[in-house]
Amino acid sequence: ALAKLRGVDEVVTTLLLNFIVLLFVSAMLDGPMKDPGAMGWPQSPALPDELQLGKLLERSRVHAGLVGALLAALGCWALLRFTTAGFRIRAAGANPRAAAFAGIAVGRTTVVVALLSGALAGLAGVVEVAGRTAYLTLDMSPGYGTSGIVVAMLAMLHPLGVVAAAVFVAGMLVGADSMSRAVGVPTYIADVIVAVSLLAMLVATMLTQYRIRRT
């Protein structure tokens, strides 16, 4: 909130705070949260079986967290579409100056959205631990935050579009791994395809702001 009041972009401050959070988690895994039976490896104790998420498909990694993710996307869409709070959020995001002129507390709305986003990110972390690894490590994320930015941009910030964009990006990454093992295709081809898709979306979004007329 203080950074927003001083005109600092909240995306930049959030990215910079990631390093602080990672160091804090590292200190916790080497301290109070360290598993005594991990043979010195910095990780938390494993969750009991009753706290872990069940598998939706046997002999696969698809677990009940998928249902939670779909419900979260649906809930965010309903919040933005049918509530006054959602209207304030959309107005503050579309044009902060116009929203402030209309009486919307842009700073408070930004803080609320940041807290809601952090809660969803925390929920995603809980699902990742409870559904896949069963314990917390510092390197359990191979770059989910960066992938989340790409997914959000491909979805044009639409909550339901995020589902389709996430399936596309996940299919590219997982498919590239399978092709690499099967036919020797470099896994970097997935990064190239996703990057080209993102650039195409950004260019298309920019071009929609202009209208070509015949004279």
C-alpha positions as CSV (number, residue, x, y, z in Angstrom):
1,A,0.0,0.0,0.0
2,L,2.8,2.4,0.8
3,A,4.5,1.6,-2.5
4,K,1.3,2.3,-4.3
5,L,0.9,5.7,-2.6
6,R,4.4,6.6,-3.6
7,G,3.7,5.7,-7.3
8,V,5.7,2.5,-7.3
9,D,4.3,-0.3,-9.6
10,E,2.9,-3.0,-7.5
11,V,4.1,-5.7,-9.9
12,V,7.7,-4.7,-9.4
13,T,7.4,-4.6,-5.6
14,T,5.7,-8.0,-5.6
15,L,8.5,-9.5,-7.7
16,L,11.2,-8.0,-5.5
17,L,9.4,-9.3,-2.3
18,N,9.7,-12.8,-3.7
19,F,13.4,-12.9,-2.7
20,I,12.5,-11.9,0.8
21,V,9.8,-14.6,1.1
22,L,12.1,-17.2,-0.3
23,L,14.8,-16.4,2.2
24,F,12.2,-16.5,5.0
25,V,11.0,-19.9,3.9
26,S,14.6,-21.1,3.7
27,A,15.2,-20.0,7.3
28,M,12.1,-21.8,8.4
29,L,13.0,-25.0,6.6
30,D,16.5,-24.9,8.2
31,G,15.0,-24.0,11.6
32,P,11.6,-24.6,13.2
33,M,10.0,-26.4,10.3
34,K,12.9,-28.7,9.5
35,D,12.2,-32.4,9.4
36,P,14.5,-34.2,11.9
37,G,14.4,-37.3,9.8
38,A,15.3,-35.7,6.5
39,M,19.1,-36.4,6.9
40,G,20.0,-32.7,6.8
41,W,17.9,-31.9,3.7
42,P,15.9,-28.7,4.3
43,Q,12.3,-29.8,4.1
44,S,9.3,-29.9,6.3
45,P,7.8,-33.0,7.9
46,A,5.4,-34.9,5.7
47,L,1.7,-34.3,5.9
48,P,-0.4,-37.1,7.4
49,D,-2.3,-39.2,4.9
50,E,-5.6,-37.8,6.0
51,L,-4.5,-34.2,5.1
52,Q,-3.3,-35.1,1.6
53,L,-5.6,-34.6,-1.4
54,G,-7.0,-37.7,-3.1
55,K,-6.3,-38.8,-6.7
56,L,-9.0,-38.2,-9.2
57,L,-7.4,-40.6,-11.7
58,E,-5.5,-43.7,-10.5
59,R,-1.9,-44.0,-11.6
60,S,-1.7,-40.3,-12.5
61,R,-0.8,-37.0,-10.7
62,V,-4.3,-35.5,-11.2
63,H,-5.7,-34.9,-7.7
64,A,-8.6,-33.1,-6.1
65,G,-6.8,-29.8,-6.3
66,L,-8.0,-29.5,-9.9
67,V,-11.6,-29.2,-8.7
68,G,-10.5,-26.5,-6.3
69,A,-8.7,-24.6,-9.0
70,L,-11.8,-24.7,-11.2
71,L,-14.0,-23.5,-8.4
72,A,-11.6,-20.7,-7.6
73,A,-11.7,-19.5,-11.2
74,L,-15.5,-19.7,-11.2
75,G,-15.6,-17.8,-7.9
76,C,-13.3,-15.0,-9.2
77,W,-15.4,-14.7,-12.3
78,A,-18.6,-14.4,-10.3
79,L,-17.0,-11.9,-8.0
80,L,-15.9,-9.6,-10.8
81,R,-19.1,-10.1,-12.9
82,F,-22.0,-9.9,-10.4
83,T,-20.8,-7.9,-7.3
84,T,-20.3,-4.3,-6.5
85,A,-16.8,-5.1,-5.2
86,G,-16.0,-6.7,-8.6
87,F,-17.2,-3.6,-10.3
88,R,-14.9,-1.5,-8.2
89,I,-12.0,-3.8,-9.0
90,R,-12.6,-3.7,-12.7
91,A,-13.0,0.1,-12.7
92,A,-9.8,0.6,-10.7
93,G,-7.9,-1.7,-13.0
94,A,-9.3,-0.2,-16.2
95,N,-8.7,3.5,-15.3
96,P,-7.6,4.4,-11.8
97,R,-8.0,8.1,-12.3
98,A,-11.5,7.8,-13.6
99,A,-12.3,5.4,-10.8
100,A,-11.0,7.8,-8.2
101,F,-13.0,10.6,-9.8
102,A,-16.1,8.4,-9.4
103,G,-15.5,8.0,-5.7
104,I,-13.8,4.6,-5.7
105,A,-11.0,4.2,-3.2
106,V,-8.3,3.0,-5.6
107,G,-5.6,2.5,-3.0
108,R,-7.8,0.4,-0.7
109,T,-9.2,-1.6,-3.7
110,T,-5.6,-2.3,-4.8
111,V,-4.7,-3.6,-1.3
112,V,-7.8,-5.8,-1.2
113,V,-7.0,-7.3,-4.6
114,A,-3.4,-7.9,-3.6
115,L,-4.5,-9.7,-0.4
116,L,-7.0,-11.8,-2.4
117,S,-4.3,-12.6,-5.0
118,G,-1.9,-13.6,-2.2
119,A,-4.6,-15.8,-0.6
120,L,-5.2,-17.6,-3.9
121,A,-1.4,-18.1,-4.4
122,G,-1.1,-19.4,-0.9
123,L,-4.0,-21.8,-1.6
124,A,-2.2,-23.0,-4.7
125,G,0.9,-23.7,-2.6
126,V,-1.2,-25.7,-0.2
127,V,-2.7,-27.7,-3.0
128,E,0.7,-28.3,-4.5
129,V,2.0,-29.6,-1.1
130,A,-1.1,-31.6,-0.1
131,G,-1.7,-33.0,-3.6
132,R,1.8,-33.8,-4.9
133,T,4.8,-33.7,-2.7
134,A,3.2,-34.0,0.8
135,Y,6.1,-31.9,2.2
136,L,7.5,-28.4,1.7
137,T,10.9,-27.7,0.0
138,L,12.5,-24.5,-1.2
139,D,12.8,-25.7,-4.8
140,M,9.3,-27.2,-5.2
141,S,8.3,-24.5,-7.6
142,P,10.1,-24.7,-11.1
143,G,8.8,-21.2,-11.9
144,Y,5.0,-21.3,-11.3
145,G,5.0,-17.5,-10.7
146,T,6.4,-16.7,-14.1
147,S,4.1,-19.2,-15.8
148,G,1.2,-17.6,-14.0
149,I,2.0,-14.3,-15.5
150,V,2.1,-15.8,-19.0
151,V,-1.2,-17.6,-18.4
152,A,-2.9,-14.5,-17.2
153,M,-1.7,-12.5,-20.2
154,L,-2.8,-15.2,-22.6
155,A,-6.2,-15.2,-20.9
156,M,-6.4,-11.4,-21.2
157,L,-6.9,-11.3,-17.4
158,H,-10.2,-13.2,-17.7
159,P,-10.8,-15.7,-14.8
160,L,-12.4,-18.3,-17.0
161,G,-10.0,-17.8,-19.8
162,V,-7.2,-18.6,-17.3
163,V,-8.4,-22.2,-17.3
164,A,-8.0,-22.6,-21.0
165,A,-4.7,-20.8,-21.0
166,A,-3.4,-22.9,-18.2
167,V,-4.3,-26.1,-20.0
168,F,-2.6,-24.8,-23.2
169,V,0.7,-23.9,-21.3
170,A,0.6,-27.1,-19.3
171,G,0.1,-29.1,-22.5
172,M,3.0,-27.5,-24.2
173,L,5.4,-28.0,-21.3
174,V,4.3,-31.6,-20.5
175,G,4.2,-32.5,-24.2
176,A,7.6,-31.1,-24.8
177,D,9.0,-33.4,-22.1
178,S,7.3,-36.4,-23.6
179,M,8.6,-35.5,-27.1
180,S,12.1,-35.1,-25.8
181,R,12.1,-38.6,-24.4
182,A,10.3,-40.2,-27.4
183,V,11.9,-38.5,-30.4
184,G,14.6,-36.3,-29.1
185,V,12.9,-33.0,-29.7
186,P,14.5,-30.2,-27.4
187,T,12.2,-29.3,-24.5
188,Y,12.9,-25.6,-25.3
189,I,10.5,-25.8,-28.2
190,A,7.7,-25.5,-25.6
191,D,9.1,-22.2,-24.3
192,V,9.4,-20.9,-27.9
193,I,5.8,-21.8,-28.7
194,V,4.5,-20.3,-25.5
195,A,6.6,-17.1,-26.0
196,V,5.4,-16.7,-29.6
197,S,1.8,-17.2,-28.4
198,L,2.2,-14.5,-25.8
199,L,3.8,-12.1,-28.3
200,A,0.9,-12.8,-30.8
201,M,-1.6,-12.1,-28.0
202,L,0.1,-8.8,-27.0
203,V,0.3,-7.7,-30.6
204,A,-3.3,-8.6,-31.3
205,T,-4.4,-6.7,-28.1
206,M,-2.4,-3.6,-29.3
207,L,-3.9,-3.7,-32.8
208,T,-7.5,-3.9,-31.4
209,Q,-6.9,-0.4,-30.0
210,Y,-6.7,1.0,-33.5
211,R,-9.3,1.0,-36.3
212,I,-8.4,1.1,-39.9
213,R,-10.6,3.3,-42.1
214,R,-10.8,3.7,-45.8
215,T,-10.5,7.3,-47.0
